[in-house]
Amino acid sequence: MDQTQIADYLGKKIFSRELKPPGIYVILKNKQIYSVGDYDKLVESNQISPKDAFVYIDSFNNSEDESYNLPVEYLFPLIDVLSIYGVMSSYLAKLGLYNPTYSIYPATGLKYYAVMRLFSDRLVIEIVDINTMATNTGLRKIVMKVLGKDILTQKEISFEQIKRIETKLEKQKLFVGRNLDEVYEIIGMYYEDHYTSLAKDVLAITDAYNQIFQPYRVVYDTKTGRQVLM
């Protein structure tokens, strides 16, 4: 499946209620979908191989708690607080690393990372190529620096290493000289507090977001199940 087919597949699974956010899931190359916990059990029992993994999915049901219905989660779901951890975890899983406490299991076949955000009236899906994402966010270099020469042989990644990688990723000034905290603040001030003077800043952040992640984005109307613009 390519990104268009993956998005269509996930949308159908959501609307048929076969897939129910929130949760972390893995799609295999044969299109089977498993929760990350069930995926690990199948790998451990040798019923599937880490090479069979294809898409790492991070899903959240915003419709159950409107306090999470924020512009950043709707318009920039790949950088919301939940997704940044998923960005990191999907890449670490692709490297074959393991930390069960943080739901990181070897999944060396992974090609895509997908976020799904279910709102009361919209379903947002964004899909990115993991290698592209790891390179453009600087995550690849961060992991190499944190793990050092052990990156080729290390199997289990520690809590301390995970936190160091996550902190370095969050503090990078990737978005026109701004880190994630600064980006969240600007987006909130523009969309929620109506600071129209920040329009150029938001446009620059949007451009940087699209250049860095190069996401395939699709939005569905939850009442009709049809695609809509934004």
N, C-alpha and C positions, 0 to 999 in steps of 0.2 A: 504494500500500500504506500502511496505517496501521501503528502500532507493533506491534500484535498480529500482523499478517500478516508484517511484516519479521522478527520473532523466529522465527516458525514457518518462514519461508523459510530463514533462516540455520541453524536447527537441522537442517533436512532436508539442507542442503548439507554440514554438518559430518558428519552420520551416514552420508551417501552417499560421503564422502571427496572430494567435488568441491571442497571448501574445506578447506585444511589449515593451521591456525595453526602457527607465528606468522606475522604479516604485517599490512600495512596495505592495505586494499582500498577500492574505491569501487563502490557499486551505482548503476547508472543508473536513470532513470525507466522504462526498458523491462525492468528486472530483470536485465540483464547485470551480472556481477561481474568486475572487473578489479583486478589488483594496482595499487598507486598508480603504479608505474613504467610499466606497460602503458597505464594511463589517460593518463598524460602524453604518451606516444608517439601515441596516438590523437587527442588534442587538438592536438598539434603538427602532425599530418598532416591536420588538418581533417576527420577521419572522424567525430568527435563534437564537441559544443560543451560548454564549461564549464557551460552551463545544463542539460545533460543529467544532471549529477550529482544524486544524491538522498540517499544515505547514505554517510557516512565511517565505516569500520570499523577498529577497533584490536583485533587478536586476539593471544592469547598461549597457548602450550601449557604449562601448569603441570605436566602429567602427566609431562613429560620431565625435570623437575628439581624434586624435592619441596622443595628449599630455598626455592622461591618460593611454596610452599603456605601462605600466611599469611592470617590472618583478614581483614585489610584487603582483600586481593585477592578473597576469596570474598564477603564481606559488603558491602564498599564499593568495588567495582571502578572506579568513576569517579574516585576520588581516589588510587589507587595511583600509584607513581612513574612507571610507564609511561603511564598514562591522562592524567595532568595535561598531559603534552606533547601528547597527542592532542586533549584539550579545546581547547588553544590552537591547534594546527595546523588542526583542522577549521574553526574560526572564521576564521582567517587565509585559508584556502582559499576559504571562502564569500565573503570580501571581494574575492576575485580576485587575491590576492597570490601571489608566486612566490619560492621559494628551493629550487632542486633539491638542494642539499647536505642540506637537512633535510626532503626529500620533501614540500614544500609547493608545490602546483600549483593554479592557478585552478580553482575548482569552484563557481561562483556559484549553481548550482541546488540546492546542498545544503540539506536540511531537517533531517536527523537525524544524530546521532552515536551510534554503537553500540560497546560494548565486549563482547568475548567472551573468557571465561577458561575454558579446558579443563583440568579436573582429572582424576585417574585415575577417579573415580566420578561426577563431576558436570560439566555444562556450564552455565556462568552467562552469561546475556546480559542486558545492561541498555541501554536505548535512551532517548535524550533529544532534545528539540527544541533545535536549536542556538541559536536566538534566545533562548529561555527560559534556557538554560544561560549564554549570554554576558551576559545582563542580570543574573541572580541571583548569578553568581560575581563580578560586577564587571569581568569581562574586557572588555566593551564599552568601559567608561570608561578602563581601563588602555591599551587599544590606541589610543584617541583621544588620550590624553595623550602616549604614546610617539611616535606618528606625526605628531601635530599637524595643521597645515593641509594636509599632504601626503596625508592619508588618502583624499581623493577622487581624487587623481591618481596616487599612487604605485603602481607595478606590482611591483617587486621589493623584498622586505624583507631587510634586512641581518642578519648574524649578531648584531651588537651589539643591534639592535632586538629580535630574537627573545629573546635572553637577558634583556634588561631586562623584557620582558613576562612571561616565565616566572618570573623572580625576584619580581616584584611580585605575581603571582598566587599563588605559593607562600607568601608572607609575610603575606597577608591573614588576619585573624582572623575568618573566616567562621563557624566552628563554635563557637557559644556562647563567643566571646572567645578562641578558640584557632586557631593556624595549623596547617598540615598536619603539620609535624614533631611538634607537641604532640599532635595527634590520633593519629598513628601510634603514639606512645609509650603513650598511654592505652589504645588498642585492644589493643596487644601485651601490656601489663601485665594487662589484664582477661582476655583470652581465652587467652593463653599462660602467664602467670605466676599467674593465678587470684587477682588482687587484687579480691575481691568488693566491697570498699568503693567501687570505681569504677563500680558498676552504674548509678547515677543519671547519672554523667558520660557513659557509653556510650549510655544512652537519649537523653540530650540531643543528643549528636552524631548519633545515628541520625535523630532528628526533624529536625535542621538539614539533614542530608544529603538527606532526602526532600523537604524544603521547597525547598531550593536547586535540586536537579536535577530533581525530579518525574519520576523514572525509571519506565519500564515495565520490570519485572523478570520474568524467567522462568528457571527452573532445570530442567535435564533430567537424568535418570539415564542415564549413558553406556552402561549395559549393556542397558537396555530401550528407550531413546530416548523415554521418556515423561516428561511434566512431573511434578515433585515440588514439595512445599512447601519453600522455602528450600534 
